[in-house]
Amino acid sequence: MDRQTRVAYLTDHYRNPRHRGVLDPADVVMPGGNPGCGDVVTLYVRAAGDRIEELVFQGEGCTISQAAASILAQRINRRQPGFEEVREMSYESMIDLLGQDIVGSRPRCATLALGTLKAAVKRLEMDRMLRDAGRSEEEIAALREALHRQAAGTGLVFGEAAKQVTAEDRPPGV
């Protein structure tokens, strides 16, 4: 795809997002945010075994973050990948898909949805293992909070911390 076609592709996904909405019931609801510019996406994931059966998103933010979420949701729903495949998806391939020349200076915006999806898969797997080990929902929530504290300072936020990222948090001019 040439640059002009890629820009049109991103703009189309931003203006006409695919798979935008709320999935009820969802096996996991995973918010993700970029405090640097205020982008927020929330992914709703339904799994069948160790595969993603359906992915829907909501969000607000820049053209790149929202178009990337739409493009990712479209691809995931078409392919229905296994958890292993999601874990192996690279941030570089997402940037290449969107266009290095277009999104290369904004990698966090371009990869927010993918990072959020990876966090959702980790939560699904972790919750299943903990339930299989006999842990209560309260114990699982406490363990999740401990992991959240451990991940602080990475630049992107996932889970409950992402709910705090709002448009008011954006720096001037973004």
N, C-alpha and C positions, 0 to 999 in steps of 0.2 A: 504494500500500500504506500502510495506517495504521501507526503506531508499534508497536502490539502484534503485528501480523502480521509486520512486519519483524524484530522481536526473535525471534519464533518461527522465522522463516526462517533467521536467523543461527544460532540455537541448534540447529536441525535439521541444518544443514550442519556445525556443529562436532561434534555427537554422531554423525552418520552421514555422514562425508565422502565425497564422490563423487570417483572417480578417484584414490584414495589408494593408493600402492604404489610399485613400482619397475618401470620400463620397460626391458627388455633385449631387444634393443639399443636404445640411445638415441643420437641424433646429438650431443646435448650434455646434460651433467648440470651444473646450475647451482645451487649453494647461495646462499642469501641470508639475511641476518640483521639484526636490530635490536638492537644492543648495549645500548640504553637499557632494554630490558625482557627481553631474552633470547629473543625470538621467532626461530625458525629455520624456513625452508622450503627444500627442495631440489626443484627442478623437473627432470623428465626429459622431454626434448623429442625427438620424432621428426619430421623434416621430409621433405616431398616437394617437390622443387624449391624454390620460394620461398614455400611454405605450411607451416603447422604441421599435421601429419597427426594427431599424438596428443600429449597432455600428461598427465602423471601427477605427483603430488607426494607427498612425505613431509614431516613437520614436527612441531614441538612449540611450544607457546606459548599465548598467550591465545586466548580465544574468537574475537575479531575477526580476528586474523591467520590462524588456521586455517580459519575459516568463509570468509574472503575467498579463500584459496587454493582451497578446494573449489568455491566459486561461479565463480571465474575458470576453473578447469580444466573445469568443466561447460560453460561458455559457449564456451571455445576448442575443445573437442572437438566441440561441436555445429556451430560455424560454420567451423572449420578456416580461420582467416584467413591472409592473406598477411603477409609480414614487414612490408611497408609499413603495413598496417592496425594491426599490433601497435605499431609505432613511433608511430603517431598516437593510440593510446589515451591518454586523459588521466587523470591521477590524480584530478582533480576528478570525472570521470564514475564512477570506481570508488567514490569516497566517496558520491556521490549514489545509486549502485546499492545500497550497503549501508545508506544512511540517514544523511544529514548530522547529524541530531539524535541519532543513536546513536553514530556513530564519529567525529564531527567533532573531538572533543577528543583523538583518538588516530590522527591521519592516517598515521603511520609504520606502525602495526600494520595499518591498513586497506589500505595500498598496497604492503606488502612483496612480496606475490606478483606484483603487476603489475610492480614495479621489477625483480624477479628475472627475469620473463619477458622484459622489454625487454633485460636484460643477456644472456640466453640467445640472443636473436635477434641481438644485436650480435656475440656470440661466433661464432655460426654463420656470419654474413656475413663477419666478419673472417677466420676460419679458411679459408673457401672462397676468398676473394680471395688470401690469402697462399699457399695451396697452388697456386692457379692461377698465381701469380707464381714458383713454384718453390721456395718456402721449405720448410725441413725442419720436422719436428715440434718439434725442439729450439729452432730459431729462433722458431717460433710461441710456444712456452712462455715464452721470454725476453721477447718483445714483450708477452705477456699480463701478465707480472710487472711490467713497466714501467708498463703502464696501471693496474694495481692500485695501485701506489705513488702514481700521479698522482691517483687517486680518493680517497685517504685523507682522512678528516675530513668526509665528506659526511653522516654520521649513520646511513646504512644501509650495509651491506657486502655485496658479492656476490663469488662465486667462492671461492677458497681461504680468504680471510679470514673468510668466514661460518662455516666449519667450527669456528672458535675460539669462536663465540658459543654458550654453553651455559646451561642452567638455573641453574647456579651463579653466572653473571654477572648475574643479575637483581638489581635493587635490592630491599631489604626491602619486603615488602607487595605485591609484584607477582606 
